[in-house]
């Protein structure tokens, strides 16, 4: 880590604290003795394999937006907690690439546990259900379980 005051690379860590999603480190420059704080977060480069064959960078904001659309008007805290749960399940796959259909299935499983109507709304888009008869079958399978 370089010093923001003298640009030397010789710094030492005085203290480290774990925050919600990062690590806060208090540092001291060994050259000029100035102290400064750094925040470290892990950057994960997860690729999403789309149905049509192309790849794109994973963005949890897209997942959150689709959950918000499926859930409608519910508490933002519920959506945030649901999004964090889904993100952790995706990251626990420990892979560099994941299929978009697999992400959709993870979202469906979590929505089924928390909000049945949101599950149906999301399923109709994710599974590309356009026929009311097929939607009724999906509803019946959900009711049986």
GIQUIPE-V845877 format. One record per run of one state. SS is the DSSP state (alpha for helix, beta for strand, coil for the rest). FROM is the first residue (numbers start at 1). TO is the last residue. If there is no record, write none. Layout:
BEGIN
ss: <SS/SS>
from: <FROM/FROM>
to: <TO/TO>
END
This chain:
BEGIN
ss: <coil/beta/coil/beta/coil/beta/coil/beta/coil/beta/coil/alpha/coil/alpha/coil/beta/alpha/coil/alpha/coil/alpha/coil>
from: <1/11/19/23/30/35/41/47/50/55/58/60/72/76/92/97/100/115/116/127/132/145>
to: <10/18/22/29/34/40/46/49/54/57/59/71/75/91/96/99/114/115/126/131/144/145>
END
